[in-house]
């Protein structure tokens, strides 16, 4: 476009100097050229944006086509209260012949902090995936008190669990929006403040000019990593998850 404009001005200047074209006619021609080219550039931009929207829409369509998970074995809702979570000779492999867990047995006491420590690839994330029932053990059982967790409906069981990843990305919106996300019933300001206090997030939130109405930006870019994680912990607390898991470097901790 720039090269074309230079050529037109150069050629037009020669024509103007020879008297074959007036300066006003040259300016009018250039303005007319811009009016013709501008819609074409807009169309190119529109087409580029359309491709992005189509790609995003396709991903949304695939998500909407997913059918809810079901478990024919589930016969009742997960009970209220806290119980020990116990692994009994649990085995698991993502692919045949590539064992991740083999004959693993341990207990996670209720209302206590339990740390799983080990090198990358040792199966810490797999343990949490099995507790959350993203996968089914290839051997052994996982118990919640006196019941096997597979006896509970997926929805009621997962409502007892909260997970705070090391990255803890947030949604675009306010701090308040991110804390109450996931709660179906109305939440009072007192409940939000209490969740923030328990997550040790109350101090930095109240120090912000707009407090709980502070916009966090896309994926929480306006906040530090530690602040994002505190808000994620507050969300898990407000959701009344009986058990929470949190990523810490190469280790995980559960409660």
Residue pairs with C-beta under 8 A, 6 or more apart in sequence:
1 37
5 30
8 29
8 30
8 33
9 26
9 30
12 21
12 26
12 29
12 30
13 26
15 21
15 26
16 22
16 23
16 26
69 154
70 154
71 133
71 150
71 153
71 154
73 150
73 151
74 150
74 151
74 152
74 153
74 154
75 151
76 151
76 152
76 153
77 152
77 153
77 156
78 144
78 149
78 152
78 153
78 156
78 157
78 159
78 160
79 145
79 147
81 242
82 110
82 111
82 242
82 243
83 110
83 144
83 145
83 146
84 107
84 108
84 109
84 110
84 143
84 144
84 145
85 107
85 108
85 110
85 131
85 142
85 143
85 144
85 149
85 243
86 105
86 106
86 107
86 108
86 142
86 143
86 144
87 104
87 105
87 106
87 107
87 127
87 140
87 142
88 105
88 140
88 141
88 142
88 143
89 103
89 104
89 105
89 139
89 140
89 141
90 101
90 103
90 104
90 105
90 130
90 137
90 139
90 140
90 141
90 142
91 99
91 101
91 102
91 103
91 104
91 137
91 138
91 139
91 140
92 99
92 100
92 101
92 123
92 126
92 130
92 135
92 137
92 138
92 139
93 99
93 100
93 138
94 100
94 126
94 135
100 123
100 126
101 123
101 126
101 127
101 130
101 137
103 139
103 140
104 123
104 127
104 140
105 140
108 114
108 243
108 254
111 255
112 255
113 253
113 254
113 255
114 253
114 254
114 255
115 251
115 252
115 253
115 254
116 124
116 127
116 251
116 252
116 253
116 254
117 124
117 250
117 251
118 124
118 250
118 251
119 250
120 250
124 251
124 252
125 252
126 135
127 252
128 163
128 245
128 252
128 254
129 135
130 136
130 137
130 142
131 142
131 149
131 161
131 243
131 245
131 254
132 158
132 161
132 163
133 149
133 150
133 154
133 157
133 158
136 150
141 148
141 150
142 148
142 149
142 150
143 149
144 152
149 157
159 239
159 241
160 241
160 242
160 243
161 241
161 242
161 243
161 244
161 245
162 235
162 236
162 237
162 239
162 241
162 243
162 244
162 245
163 236
163 244
163 245
163 246
164 229
164 232
164 233
164 236
164 244
164 245
164 246
164 247
165 232
165 246
165 247
166 229
166 247
166 248
166 249
167 225
167 228
167 247
168 220
168 225
168 228
168 229
168 231
168 232
169 219
169 220
169 228
170 178
170 216
170 219
170 220
170 223
170 228
170 231
170 232
171 177
171 178
171 181
171 216
171 219
171 220
172 215
172 216
172 217
172 218
172 219
173 215
173 216
174 212
174 213
174 214
174 215
174 216
175 205
175 208
175 211
175 212
175 213
175 214
175 216
175 231
176 192
176 212
176 213
178 216
178 220
178 231
178 232
178 235
179 192
179 195
179 196
179 212
179 231
179 234
179 235
179 238
180 187
180 192
180 235
180 238
181 235
182 235
182 239
183 238
183 239
187 238
191 238
192 212
192 234
192 238
193 202
195 234
195 235
195 237
195 238
196 202
196 205
196 212
196 230
196 231
196 234
198 233
198 234
198 237
199 230
199 231
199 233
199 234
199 237
200 230
201 227
201 230
201 231
201 233
201 234
204 227
204 230
205 211
205 212
205 214
208 214
214 222
215 222
216 222
216 223
216 228
216 231
217 223
220 227
220 228
220 231
223 231
229 246
233 244
233 246
236 244
237 244
243 254
243 255
244 254
244 255
245 252
245 253
245 254
245 255
246 252
246 253
246 254
